[in-house]
Amino acid sequence: MPGSGKDQIKEKRTEKRSQMKKLLVTGYMRSGTTLLANFLNYQKECLVYRDFLRPIFITSRHLGITSFLSTLTDQQKNVLLSELKAESGILGSKMMDGLEKDFSNLKELYDRALYAVKGNNDIEIVGSKVTMVGDWLLKTVEETDVYVIYIYRDARDVLLSAKNRFAKYNLMKVMIDLQRDLEVALNIKSERLILIKYEDLVLDTDSVAKQLSDFLGVNIVKDISTAKDREMDWVDNSAFHDLDRVFDPKACYRWKKDQKSKEVKSCEILMAGFIDRLGYNCMGMEAFSVWDKLCAYRDYYVQKFKNAAK
């Protein structure tokens, strides 16, 4: 016998939910994660909020949670819900207010939070951007059904951007954290993870739009004059404040104009393997003096010691 009207409505809702593809946009800070998230958020079939649902990855780490599938304590549930609702409130939204403690693990909470973001929108791709998720990147791929886009950028430009963005900038700390983040991403093999090169996104948007279309299963339009930061028009968040459009070539390879900076020298000396592995060209070790190399290695290992001592 056919089900009741309520049952049929419930079935339709379940079917729509099953068709929704969950997405995480991530990468190291200053690597183009916001550009990518807001570019996707502009698309008709995508709803991707930047710097949102961070408690799933950050607060969980502070709470000692090590898996999406671990059973959570009452205290862990309370803290996670509080953080999610506070984050939503800061953005002037009440979308997380309906969340209750009817979940047993982090995966279930993550799912509920993404459905809360979706709301009543008839949308196919729903997700958020969270930078530097660390080991949670592998866990996201292995323990959830979330699709992941990891964007990376020339490390020399990452360092220069961070220097111009953060008051408490520490070159060696940023470099060590960047290496760790890249290492995790590069070692994951999964059909639900795609790596995107920032410079390709900016300089060869056609090709990247096709990659993203194939990966997400929706049409990604590349011809845009503005991206969308939640509901607002958005062009850029460059630390140099000099971009005129969303995909502005000026944002790429800035380091070539600053080759004598400590950032570029240290990066070439200490991250040559990563630079080459990611498809960028190095100036070569012969471009630097013995003193440059000694100073770079000294500062690097001093910072490694400080990190280990914490």
C-alpha positions in Angstrom: 0.0 0.0 0.0 1.2 3.5 -0.7 2.4 5.5 2.3 0.6 8.4 3.8 1.2 11.9 2.7 3.6 12.6 5.6 5.6 9.5 4.7 5.9 10.6 1.1 7.0 14.0 2.1 9.6 12.4 4.4 10.8 10.2 1.6 11.2 13.2 -0.7 13.2 15.1 1.9 15.5 12.0 2.4 16.0 11.7 -1.3 17.0 15.4 -1.6 19.3 15.0 1.3 21.0 12.0 -0.3 21.5 14.0 -3.5 23.3 16.8 -1.6 27.1 16.6 -1.9 29.1 17.8 1.1 32.2 19.8 0.6 35.2 21.0 2.5 37.5 23.6 0.9 40.8 23.7 2.7 44.5 24.4 2.4 47.2 26.4 4.3 46.4 30.0 5.2 47.1 32.6 2.5 46.9 30.0 -0.2 43.7 31.1 -1.9 41.2 29.2 0.2 38.9 32.2 0.5 39.1 33.0 -3.2 38.1 29.4 -4.1 35.3 29.2 -1.5 33.8 32.5 -2.6 34.2 31.6 -6.3 32.2 28.4 -5.6 29.7 30.2 -3.4 28.9 32.3 -6.5 27.9 29.3 -8.5 24.2 28.5 -8.9 24.4 24.9 -7.5 26.9 25.7 -4.6 26.6 27.1 -1.1 30.1 27.3 0.4 30.7 29.5 3.4 34.3 30.6 4.3 35.7 30.3 7.8 32.6 28.4 8.9 32.1 25.1 10.9 35.6 25.6 12.3 34.7 24.0 15.6 34.3 20.6 13.8 38.1 20.7 13.2 39.5 23.1 15.7 37.5 22.7 18.9 37.4 18.9 18.5 41.2 18.9 18.6 41.2 20.9 21.9 38.6 18.4 23.3 40.9 15.5 22.6 38.6 14.0 19.9 40.7 11.9 17.5 38.1 10.5 15.1 34.9 11.5 13.4 33.5 8.1 14.6 34.4 8.2 18.3 31.5 8.3 20.7 31.3 11.7 22.3 30.9 12.5 25.9 28.1 14.8 27.1 30.6 17.5 27.9 32.2 17.3 24.4 28.7 17.6 22.8 27.9 20.6 24.9 31.1 22.4 24.0 30.8 21.7 20.3 27.2 22.8 20.1 28.1 26.0 22.1 31.0 26.8 19.7 28.9 26.1 16.5 26.0 28.3 17.7 28.4 31.1 18.9 30.2 31.0 15.5 26.9 31.2 13.7 25.7 34.1 16.0 28.9 36.1 15.3 27.9 36.0 11.6 24.4 37.2 12.5 22.8 33.9 11.7 20.7 31.5 13.7 21.1 28.5 11.3 22.8 26.4 14.1 20.2 27.2 16.7 18.1 24.2 15.8 20.9 21.7 16.5 20.3 19.4 19.4 22.3 16.8 21.2 20.8 13.9 19.2 24.2 12.9 17.7 26.6 10.3 19.0 29.8 11.3 17.1 31.5 14.1 15.2 30.5 12.8 11.8 26.8 13.0 12.7 27.2 16.5 14.1 29.1 17.5 10.9 26.3 16.2 8.8 23.6 18.0 10.8 25.6 21.2 10.6 25.9 21.0 6.8 22.2 20.3 6.5 21.6 23.3 8.7 23.7 25.5 6.3 21.6 24.1 3.4 18.3 24.9 5.1 15.5 25.0 2.5 17.8 25.9 -0.4 17.4 23.6 -3.4 21.2 23.3 -3.8 23.5 20.4 -4.8 26.8 21.3 -3.2 26.9 22.5 0.4 30.1 23.1 2.4 32.5 25.4 4.2 36.1 26.5 4.0 38.4 25.8 7.0 42.1 26.3 6.7 44.9 24.2 8.2 42.8 21.2 9.3 46.0 19.1 9.7 45.5 15.4 10.4 41.7 16.0 10.2 42.2 16.1 6.4 42.9 12.4 6.2 40.2 11.6 8.7 37.7 13.6 6.7 38.5 11.6 3.6 38.6 8.2 5.4 35.7 8.6 7.9 33.1 10.8 6.2 31.5 11.1 2.8 32.6 14.7 2.4 34.4 15.8 -0.8 37.5 17.8 -0.3 39.2 20.5 -2.4 42.7 21.3 -1.2 44.3 24.5 -2.8 48.0 25.1 -2.6 50.1 28.1 -3.7 53.8 28.9 -4.4 55.2 28.7 -0.9 57.3 31.8 -1.4 54.1 33.8 -2.0 52.4 32.2 1.0 55.2 33.4 3.2 55.2 36.9 1.8 51.5 37.2 2.1 51.5 36.0 5.7 54.3 38.5 6.5 52.0 41.3 5.2 48.9 40.0 6.9 49.7 39.0 10.5 51.2 41.2 13.2 52.5 38.1 15.1 54.1 36.6 12.0 57.0 34.1 12.6 58.7 33.1 9.4 60.0 29.7 10.5 56.9 28.7 12.4 54.8 29.5 9.3 57.2 27.5 7.1 57.2 24.5 9.4 53.4 24.5 9.6 53.1 24.9 5.9 55.4 21.9 5.3 53.3 19.8 7.6 50.0 20.8 6.0 51.3 20.1 2.5 52.8 16.7 3.5 49.4 15.5 4.7 47.6 16.6 1.6 50.1 15.3 -0.9 50.1 11.8 0.7 46.4 11.2 0.4 45.0 9.3 -2.5 41.2 9.4 -2.8 38.6 10.0 -5.5 37.0 12.5 -3.0 40.1 14.7 -2.8 41.3 17.0 -5.5 44.3 19.3 -5.3 44.1 22.7 -7.1 47.0 25.0 -7.8 46.2 28.6 -6.9 48.1 30.0 -9.9 46.1 27.8 -12.3 42.8 29.0 -10.7 43.9 32.6 -11.3 45.7 32.3 -14.7 43.9 29.3 -16.3 40.5 29.6 -14.8 38.9 27.7 -17.8 40.8 24.5 -17.0 40.3 24.7 -13.3 36.5 25.3 -13.8 36.3 22.2 -15.9 38.3 20.2 -13.2 35.9 21.4 -10.5 32.8 20.7 -12.7 34.0 17.1 -13.2 34.9 16.7 -9.6 31.6 18.1 -8.1 29.3 17.0 -10.9 27.8 20.5 -11.4 28.4 23.2 -14.0 31.1 25.7 -12.7 30.9 29.0 -14.5 34.2 30.8 -14.7 33.2 34.1 -16.2 32.5 36.2 -13.2 33.3 39.8 -12.2 32.7 39.3 -8.5 32.6 36.3 -6.2 30.3 35.9 -3.3 31.2 36.0 0.4 28.0 34.5 1.9 25.5 37.0 0.5 27.8 39.9 -0.3 29.8 40.6 -3.4 33.5 40.0 -3.0 36.6 40.7 -5.0 39.6 39.8 -2.9 41.3 39.7 0.5 44.8 40.3 -0.7 47.3 41.3 2.0 48.8 43.7 -0.5 45.5 45.5 -1.2 46.3 46.0 -4.9 44.0 43.7 -6.8 41.4 45.0 -9.3 39.4 41.8 -10.0 38.7 38.3 -8.7 41.2 36.6 -10.9 44.0 39.2 -11.0 47.4 38.0 -12.3 49.1 40.4 -10.0 48.4 38.0 -7.1 50.7 35.4 -8.7 54.5 35.1 -8.3 54.9 38.2 -6.3 58.1 36.7 -4.9 60.0 37.3 -8.2 60.0 41.0 -7.3 61.3 40.3 -3.8 64.0 37.7 -4.4 66.4 39.1 -1.8 63.8 38.8 1.0 64.4 36.5 3.9 61.2 34.7 3.0 62.2 33.8 -0.5 65.8 32.9 0.5 64.7 30.7 3.4 62.0 29.0 1.4 64.3 28.2 -1.5 66.9 26.8 0.8 64.6 24.8 3.1 61.6 23.9 0.9 63.2 23.3 -2.5 61.8 19.7 -2.5 58.3 20.9 -1.9 58.6 23.7 -4.5 59.8 21.2 -7.1 57.2 18.6 -6.1 54.4 21.1 -6.5 55.5 22.1 -10.0 57.2 25.4 -9.3 60.7 26.4 -10.4 63.5 27.1 -8.0 66.3 29.6 -8.4 68.8 27.0 -7.3 71.0 26.6 -4.3 73.9 28.3 -6.1 71.9 31.6 -5.9 72.6 31.7 -2.2 75.7 32.3 -0.1 77.0 29.8 2.5 75.9 32.4 5.1 72.4 32.5 3.8 72.2 28.7 4.1 73.7 28.6 7.6 71.3 31.3 8.8 68.3 29.6 7.3 69.1 26.2 8.8 69.9 27.8 12.2 66.6 29.6 12.4 64.7 26.6 11.2 66.1 24.2 13.8 65.8 26.8 16.6 62.1 27.0 15.8 61.7 23.2 15.6 63.3 23.0 19.1 60.9 25.6 20.4 57.9 23.7 18.9 59.1 20.5 20.5 59.6 22.2 23.9 55.9 23.4 24.1 
